[in-house]
Amino acid sequence: MLSASRIARTNVRSARGLATAALTRDSKVNQNLLEAHSFINYKKNLENVEIVKNRLNRPLTYAEKLLYGHLDDPHGQEIERGVSYLKLRPDRVACQDATAQMAILQFMSANMPEVATPSTVHCDHLIQAQVGGKKDLARAIDLNKEVYDFLSSACAKYNLGFWKPGSGIIHQIVLENYAFPGALLIGTDSHTPNAGGLGQLAIGVGGADAVDVMAGLPWELKAPKILGVKLTGKMSGWTSPKDIILKLAGITTVKGGTGYIVEYFGDGVETFSCTGMGTICNMGAEIGATTSVFPFNASMTDYLNATGRSEIAQFAQLYSKDFLKADEGCEYDDVIEIDLNTLEPHVNGPFTPDLATPISKMRETAIANGWPLEVKVGLIGSCTNSSYEDMTRAASIIEDAGAHGLKSKAIYTISPGSEQVRATIERDGQLKTFEDFGGVVMANACGPCIGQWDRQDIKKGDKNTIVTSFNRNFTSRNDGNPATHAFVASPEMTTVYAITGDLGFNPITDSLKDANGNEFKLAEPVGLGLPPKGYDAGENTYQAPPADRASVSVVIEPTSDRLQKLTPFKPWDGKDAERLPILIKAKGKTTTDHISMAGPWLKYRGHLENISNNYMIGAINAENGEANKVKNHYTGVYDGVPETAAAYRDSGKKWVVIGDENFGEGSSREHAALEPRFLGGFAVITKSFARIHETNLKKQGMLPLNFKNAADYDKIDPQDEVDLLGLTTLAPGKNLTLRVHPASGAEAFDIELTHTFNNEQIEWFKYGSALNKMGSK
């Protein structure tokens, strides 16, 4: 029996999903079914595009149309791909609960009565997977009550939509409710690009960027180059959309997409589902891309109709020829072609999402590298692969195995992407299929994908293999065990590995034995892109902001160790920095998981002082090859990185970090930039930065700088002292000097540093943070 709230929600979706009158290009169409104050701005977007096309006098890619359609000043904006800084007006902001805490704390500092741009908060990051969905959710609600109360009250106060714990993962909720073709959305999570599967630009940012947009300021983005990925042919058999991005990651590597938007085109685009496109765009974050996007097509219309948004689909059709597709003759900065006819299922990993191996080569590759072939756990779901189609295809494999008397050899877990998906697969029987197979259905939340997993089947340090349908597999990410070899695959292949317990098994060529000892091959997976009976909305977990918000008070307990009001950072003192110690010289891959770990630290996302105790504890010290063990420059005593940083700060000493390639790769979490600022950091000097982390550092008043010559990294000893010269004349494109005072007593020498600051970002540095600059106005 449906609850009253479920009946109400279903009726609203059905009623508002039907257009009551013929639409024209001048019609006023809501962006979604949940807000009365947000509308689609296609006409204005197209006007902006035409202004820019006349200025540039060339055809535009689809991604360019979406960018330039949202320009704050289309007449005056300088536009050069890869060079200019664009000022944009996003349609909305989405925040997950871990980053929303700090974003809202910063927004509160701006003293505004409500958000100026439609915004939502989604509770998905703080639910730990332990025994199963219902119990894990109840436990999380109890443990995180003060955080949820704070977010709920702040959303009510400042006019944000609030999705309660149990709703599902932010990106799936956005796809089901808020995404639409032609939109521009920013989200405080690196996998925000998921919504590119519905034809919009969805870009991951730090919380400070979100605050700017919530406060009504334009959002700044360095104009990306455009990487065109041409898809030809059609997938079949065991191949799925996940294999497209797994293959692409192997081609580009984890930083090959940095500074690019990935735009898919070609006849292959028309051959698979909208949610499959979402999977591909979601994992585009793993190649460093600004975002990924597909042009408006029939699969998107089908998905909009299925989710009660037929009016949006009809409206989009009216702009499909001139706004919602690339111009004929447009040019990409680079083009990669993937033939879907010959594409083979891939498995990526371990320890990095770009190490791609086709399944036909997996056994020999694993043996050659010493990867454990026994698969201990198979995990499907997450924001990347939890659609109805994913679930039905995985269930079809299990049904076939079950018909032959087989059950899972590995532990098998399912993380539904949303309450809507969970409720629908419960109604349609796939959930029972998973459970009968021996699967454990987790909460509608991120769970093991982000380290929220209380894994009990092995001990820390045990070498083992897991396979997931997630997106990211850095060392220790899923279970906190550095010896876990985590591989990323499609839900179909993850399910196969759970059935066989064998990483080297290839369902295309290999056979299994049934319960009677007879050999058989698993049947190819079959699934449905959309549920034939429509979606079941499930329990209503959405909290709309009240009409009267004046009496609402934001709940923060003064003694809380989870939430802490922010104190503004001090402005720059106007001088060059001299004789700074090096906190750590990080060696090798330094992701945001190394800089500011997730897992158990997620509970401190709203408390800057407490979470700063995890700063750089996963980074490898080049001096000794160890993590979280650095020498205090003044006492000679070895201690943890955050403890040493705090000691420098408390004695009045600024410090710097030296980093390797693609520093800050991974999550959008701005805590990786807030923490060094809180602990007294001044600059991070690297061979290269990941885009979001570099911007986050700038927003907090830090100096992200690069060696002009990457080889200069090797010239620096962790016990040297350094000066940063040229700050008093800091200007766009003007290099700085790093003067190194060797610990050996040898003569000082200079190293040239580059930066990407523009004039406005230099103001952030001078004021001490972007928020300080905003407050000054």
C-alpha positions, 0 to 999 in steps of 0.5 A: 500500500502506498503511503500518502506522501508517495501518492502525492509525489506520484500524482504531482509527477504525473500531472506536471509531467503532461503539457496542457497546451501546445508549447512554443519557443517562448513558453515558460517551462519549469526546470523540474517538478519540485520548484515553482521559481526556476525556469528553462532559459533556452531563448536567452541561451540561444541569444547569447550563442548567436552573439558569440557566433557572430563574434567568432565567425565559426561553427560551435561545438555543442559544449561551446554552445552550452558554455557560451549560452550561459555567459554573463557578458556575451558581448564583452567576454574574451573567448579563447579555448584553453586561455580565457577565463569565462564568467558564467551563470549556472542554472543551479547548484547541487551539494552533497552532504559532506561538502555542503556543510562547509559550503553552507557555513561559508554562505552563512558568512555572506549574510544573505537571506536566501540563495540567489540560484536554485540549489539543493543538498543531498544526504548520501556521503555519511552512511556507512555500509555495514550489514544492510540498507535499513539498519545502516540507514537508521544507524547513520541517521542516529550518528549524524543527527546534528549534521542532518539537523544543521543541513535541514534547518539551513536549507529551510532558512536559505531556500534550498531543497533538501534530500534526506538520508536514504534518498539516494546518491546526489548524481542519480537524484539530479539525473532523475529530477533536475538535469535537462538538456542545455542546462549548466549545473555546478556541483560540489562533487567531482562526479557531477558530470554524470548529468552530461548523460542528459545533455547538460554541462554539469561540472564539479567544483569546490564549495567556495565556487558553489558559494559564489553562485549561491550568492548570485555572483558569476562563476569563473571557469578557464575556457576548456578545450574540446576533446571530441570522442567519435563513437561509431557502430553499436555495442553488443553482447557483454559490452556496455557503456561503462566499457567506453569510458574504461577504454577511453581512460586507458587511452588518455590516462588520468590527466589526459582530459585536464583542461578539456570538455569531452564531447561525444558525437557520431552515429554510435551516440544514438545506440544506447540509453540515457543512463548509459550516457550518464555512466560514461560522463560520470567516470569522465572525472577519472581522466581529469576532464572538466566535464563530459556531455552528449548531445540531445537525442531520442534516448534523453527524450525517453528518459525525460518522459519516463521520469515525468518530464515530458513537457521539458522533452517537448520544449527541448525538441523546439530547440534541438536544431539550433541550440541542442546540437553541435554546428555542422563543420565545428572543430575539436581540439583533439579527436579520439574514435572508438568503434563500438562494434569491436569494443571489448569489455574492460577492467581497469586497475588496480590502484588507478582508474586508467590502467585498462585491460580487455577481459581477454588479456586479464588472466595473463596480465594479472599473473604477470603482475602478481595481482590476486586472481581470487575475487573476494568481493564484487560490488555493484551500484554507486552513482556511476552504475545504478540505473534500472538498466544496470540492475536488470542486466546484472540480474539477468546474469544471476538468473542464468547462473541460478538456473544452473544451481550456482550462487555467488562465490564472492561477497556480493553487494548492491548499492542502489543509486536512488530510492526510486531505483530501489523501489522499482527493482523491489517491485519488479523482482530484481531485488529478490533476485540479488538477495536469493543469489546471496547479495547484500542490498546496501542503503541508497548511498555512496557507501563503499565507493567513497570508503564508507564500508565497514569491511570485515571479511579480511584483515588490514594488510591482507593482499586481496582483489575486489571488483566494483562497478564504481568509478575510482579505485585509488589505494585504500579508497574503498576499504582503507586497506592499502593491500586491496587490489581494487578493479573497476568494471561494468556491473555485468562483469562485476557480477560475473567475477562474483559468480566465478570468484576468478578475475581471469574468467572471460564469459565470452570464451570460458565455461562454468560447471553447473550443480551437476558438473555439466559445463555451460556458458553464461548467457549474454546479459539482457536488460531494459533501459527503462521500466515497462511499468514506469518508475516507482517513486518509493518513499518521499524523502524530499523536504521543500523549503517552507514559504515562511522562512523568517522564523527558521533558525539554523541549528549548530550546537556550540559544543559540537565536534562535527560543526564549527563556524568559520573564522576568516583567514588573515589577508596577505601581509603584502611582502615576499615570503622568506625562509619558509620550511618545507612541510613535506616533499610529496612523491608520486601520486598525491590525490585528494584522498592522500591530502584529505582522506574520506572514510571515517574523516567524513564526519568532520567535514563541517569542523575545519579544526578537527578535519585538519588532523588528516592533512596529507597523512596519506602522502608519501614523503620523498625523504623517507618513503613513508606516509605521515612522518616528516621531520620538524625543520627546527627541532629535528623531531619526526612527527605526523604531517598535520602535527608538524604543520600546526607546530610551524603555524603556532610558532608564526612560521608559514610553510610550503608543500612540494608536490609531483604530477597532477597534484590533487587528482580526484575528488572535488573536496575543498577541505584539501585546500582549506586544511593547509590554509588553516594550518598555516600553509602559504604555497603548494609548488608542484610539477602540475595540478588537477583543475579543481584542487588548483582552483580550491587552493586559490579560493582559500588564499593559497598559492598553487605554483608550478615548476617551469621546468619539472626537473627542478622538483629533483633539486629540492631537499625536504630540509631546505628553506625557500623564499617566494619572490615577486609576490609584490608584483604578482600579475597574470602570466608573470613568473615568480622566483623560488629561491632555495637555501640548501640545508647543506649550507651550499649557495642559494639558487633560484628556480622559476615558477609559473602560475595561472592566476588572473587579476580577480584570483590575485585579489583572492590571495591579497584579501586572504580568500575569495570569501574575504573578497566577497565579504569586502563588498 
